[in-house]
């Protein structure tokens, strides 16, 4: 019988990503509810030394797949190995973070394992020994409760920045085990030959605690300087709406929305963003939403916790000056 909760760790350049700790913390809560163990699967190259800290976040076991070909994520390699490990151990629940990488991995993995999956979940619970997942639908206007019947593992991905991270317990340790797997070069259809890195040093939107976003109301790329000034002061990352990205004002990596990045920061400041349905789908789970827009009928105000009906070019610089005084 399937037993145990598994989560998949995410690393980049040998460093564990924040989403890993969110998913491991949630996995620990579910494992406790089931009275079962939590296993975290860690894939990478020369990555074994990172396994210990996963025990601090609740892992009972860390299954390490260490291979030079796993240093950079590729779908074929990761799906192949995780599929082997899951089929060998038969866990009851499998959780993955709904990051860009996690969405790619989870979709292919669910197909490989022949099981269903609940994507981009905001709440997970256990009822009668089974996983119950809650996920937003219709751009966050409604929530669906997803249950699983007669298929294991019960798979779900969690929206970044939604699940709370357990306070690390450094006295807690996990059993670190070398995973047994095979990886045939002939099965690897893709190979990463180069990675172009963002040298700005800013926090990725999906991991940002605060985001200041601009839309069509910014009127041009040069005006994003006022948002960057505010963001620098409060430790935020600058985002953009699809219309601003389509206009060439900001890179696609800055796009928040259904066709960009789904974010859940503690603070989301929307400047000159009307609130199209695809944008709302990408940020509606933010903890506090502040909207600044001249149009009092803008849909963004229906989602906002605080709204300012005014010209952003008057409000944002004034807000920046007030923040400077406060700091």
Secondary structure as the mmCIF struct_conf table of DSSP 4:
data_model
#
loop_
_struct_conf.conf_type_id
_struct_conf.id
_struct_conf.beg_label_comp_id
_struct_conf.beg_label_asym_id
_struct_conf.beg_label_seq_id
_struct_conf.end_label_comp_id
_struct_conf.end_label_asym_id
_struct_conf.end_label_seq_id
STRN STRN1 UNK A 5 UNK A 8
STRN STRN2 UNK A 11 UNK A 12
TURN_TY1_P TURN_TY1_P1 UNK A 13 UNK A 14
STRN STRN3 UNK A 15 UNK A 16
HELX_RH_AL_P HELX_RH_AL_P1 UNK A 18 UNK A 34
TURN_TY1_P TURN_TY1_P2 UNK A 35 UNK A 35
STRN STRN4 UNK A 38 UNK A 44
BEND BEND1 UNK A 45 UNK A 46
HELX_RH_3T_P HELX_RH_3T_P1 UNK A 48 UNK A 50
HELX_RH_AL_P HELX_RH_AL_P2 UNK A 51 UNK A 56
TURN_TY1_P TURN_TY1_P3 UNK A 57 UNK A 58
BEND BEND2 UNK A 60 UNK A 60
STRN STRN5 UNK A 61 UNK A 66
HELX_RH_3T_P HELX_RH_3T_P2 UNK A 68 UNK A 70
BEND BEND3 UNK A 71 UNK A 72
HELX_RH_AL_P HELX_RH_AL_P3 UNK A 75 UNK A 89
BEND BEND4 UNK A 92 UNK A 92
STRN STRN6 UNK A 93 UNK A 97
BEND BEND5 UNK A 99 UNK A 99
HELX_RH_AL_P HELX_RH_AL_P4 UNK A 100 UNK A 113
TURN_TY1_P TURN_TY1_P4 UNK A 114 UNK A 114
STRN STRN7 UNK A 117 UNK A 127
TURN_TY1_P TURN_TY1_P5 UNK A 128 UNK A 129
STRN STRN8 UNK A 130 UNK A 137
TURN_TY1_P TURN_TY1_P6 UNK A 138 UNK A 141
STRN STRN9 UNK A 142 UNK A 147
BEND BEND6 UNK A 150 UNK A 150
BEND BEND7 UNK A 152 UNK A 153
STRN STRN10 UNK A 154 UNK A 158
TURN_TY1_P TURN_TY1_P7 UNK A 160 UNK A 162
BEND BEND8 UNK A 163 UNK A 163
HELX_LH_PP_P HELX_LH_PP_P1 UNK A 164 UNK A 168
TURN_TY1_P TURN_TY1_P8 UNK A 170 UNK A 171
STRN STRN11 UNK A 175 UNK A 178
HELX_LH_PP_P HELX_LH_PP_P2 UNK A 179 UNK A 180
HELX_RH_3T_P HELX_RH_3T_P3 UNK A 185 UNK A 187
TURN_TY1_P TURN_TY1_P9 UNK A 199 UNK A 200
HELX_LH_PP_P HELX_LH_PP_P3 UNK A 202 UNK A 204
HELX_RH_3T_P HELX_RH_3T_P4 UNK A 205 UNK A 207
BEND BEND9 UNK A 209 UNK A 209
STRN STRN12 UNK A 210 UNK A 214
HELX_RH_3T_P HELX_RH_3T_P5 UNK A 216 UNK A 218
BEND BEND10 UNK A 220 UNK A 220
HELX_RH_3T_P HELX_RH_3T_P6 UNK A 221 UNK A 223
HELX_RH_AL_P HELX_RH_AL_P5 UNK A 224 UNK A 234
TURN_TY1_P TURN_TY1_P10 UNK A 235 UNK A 235
STRN STRN13 UNK A 237 UNK A 240
HELX_RH_AL_P HELX_RH_AL_P6 UNK A 242 UNK A 246
TURN_TY1_P TURN_TY1_P11 UNK A 247 UNK A 248
BEND BEND11 UNK A 249 UNK A 250
HELX_RH_3T_P HELX_RH_3T_P7 UNK A 252 UNK A 254
STRN STRN14 UNK A 255 UNK A 256
BEND BEND12 UNK A 257 UNK A 257
TURN_TY1_P TURN_TY1_P12 UNK A 258 UNK A 259
BEND BEND13 UNK A 260 UNK A 260
STRN STRN15 UNK A 261 UNK A 261
BEND BEND14 UNK A 266 UNK A 266
STRN STRN16 UNK A 267 UNK A 271
BEND BEND15 UNK A 272 UNK A 272
HELX_RH_AL_P HELX_RH_AL_P7 UNK A 277 UNK A 283
TURN_TY1_P TURN_TY1_P13 UNK A 284 UNK A 285
BEND BEND16 UNK A 287 UNK A 287
STRN STRN17 UNK A 288 UNK A 293
BEND BEND17 UNK A 294 UNK A 294
TURN_TY1_P TURN_TY1_P14 UNK A 296 UNK A 297
TURN_TY1_P TURN_TY1_P15 UNK A 299 UNK A 299
HELX_RH_AL_P HELX_RH_AL_P8 UNK A 300 UNK A 303
BEND BEND18 UNK A 305 UNK A 305
STRN STRN18 UNK A 306 UNK A 309
BEND BEND19 UNK A 310 UNK A 310
HELX_RH_AL_P HELX_RH_AL_P9 UNK A 312 UNK A 326
#
